[in-house]
Amino acid sequence: MKASAIKDLGYEVQCEAADSEITGAYTGDLLSDVMGNAPSDSVLITIQAHKNTVAVATLAGIKALIICNDRNVPDDMAEAAKAEDLWIFTTADSQFDASVKIGHLLGL
């Protein structure tokens, strides 16, 4: 699926990037776990709304972030995501609900 397809879920775009192909997903908040286990070309579903999340996503080859539970994206996080060409979406959905919806988009 293309990263832009996440917009179809009604999630708010906080940072738009190149329309990369997303081939997987990972849900987690422990950034060291994400760095070691998230597949590249994936979307990360998390509540970690800070600049370090962008750094970890970049290292792991993640193409998009979904920030759940109505958390705000700080300006420095959005600026870092723009610099790294990384999508950021926000939603009121829980991580579980977002994971299920992304799984459906991925055809799982």
C-alpha positions in Angstrom: 0.0 0.0 0.0 1.1 3.6 -0.5 1.7 5.7 2.6 -1.0 8.2 1.4 -3.6 5.4 1.8 -3.5 6.0 5.5 -5.4 9.2 4.9 -8.4 7.1 3.9 -8.7 6.1 7.6 -9.5 9.7 8.5 -6.3 10.2 10.3 -4.9 13.7 10.4 -1.8 14.4 8.4 0.8 16.2 10.5 3.7 15.8 8.1 3.4 14.7 4.5 6.3 13.0 2.6 7.1 11.1 -0.5 4.4 8.5 -1.2 6.5 5.5 -0.3 5.4 1.9 -0.5 4.4 0.5 2.9 4.9 -3.3 3.2 4.4 -3.8 6.9 3.6 -2.4 10.3 5.0 -2.4 13.8 3.2 -1.3 17.0 5.3 -0.3 20.0 6.4 2.4 22.4 9.8 1.1 23.5 12.0 2.7 20.9 14.9 0.3 21.4 12.5 -2.5 20.6 11.3 -0.6 17.5 14.8 0.0 16.3 15.7 -3.7 16.6 12.5 -5.3 15.4 10.4 -3.0 13.1 10.6 -4.0 9.5 11.9 -1.4 7.0 9.3 0.2 4.7 6.7 0.0 7.4 4.5 2.2 9.5 5.1 2.6 13.2 2.0 2.8 15.4 2.9 4.4 18.7 2.1 6.9 21.4 5.7 8.3 21.5 5.2 11.8 20.2 8.7 13.3 20.3 11.7 13.9 18.1 13.5 10.7 19.1 10.7 8.7 17.5 11.7 10.3 14.1 15.3 9.4 14.7 14.5 5.8 15.5 12.1 5.5 12.5 14.8 6.8 10.2 17.3 4.3 11.5 14.8 1.5 11.1 13.7 2.5 7.5 10.2 3.2 8.7 8.2 5.4 6.2 5.3 6.6 8.4 4.3 7.2 12.0 0.8 7.0 13.4 0.6 8.8 16.8 -2.4 7.4 18.7 -4.6 8.5 21.6 -5.0 12.1 20.4 -1.4 13.0 21.3 -0.1 16.2 19.9 3.0 16.3 17.6 5.5 18.8 18.9 6.9 21.3 16.3 10.4 19.9 16.6 9.1 16.4 15.8 7.3 17.6 12.7 10.4 19.6 11.6 12.5 16.5 12.0 10.0 14.4 10.1 10.0 16.9 7.2 13.8 16.8 7.1 13.8 13.0 7.0 10.9 12.7 4.5 8.7 10.8 7.0 4.9 10.9 7.2 3.2 11.6 10.5 -0.5 10.9 11.1 -2.4 11.5 14.3 -5.6 9.8 15.5 -7.9 9.4 18.5 -7.7 5.6 17.9 -6.0 3.4 20.4 -2.9 1.5 19.2 -4.9 -1.6 19.0 -7.6 -0.1 16.8 -5.0 1.6 14.6 -3.1 -1.7 14.2 -6.3 -3.5 13.1 -7.1 -0.8 10.6 -3.6 -0.8 9.1 -3.7 -4.6 9.0 -6.8 -4.4 6.8 -5.1 -1.8 4.5 -2.2 -4.1 4.2 -4.5 -7.0 3.3 -3.7 -9.1 6.4 
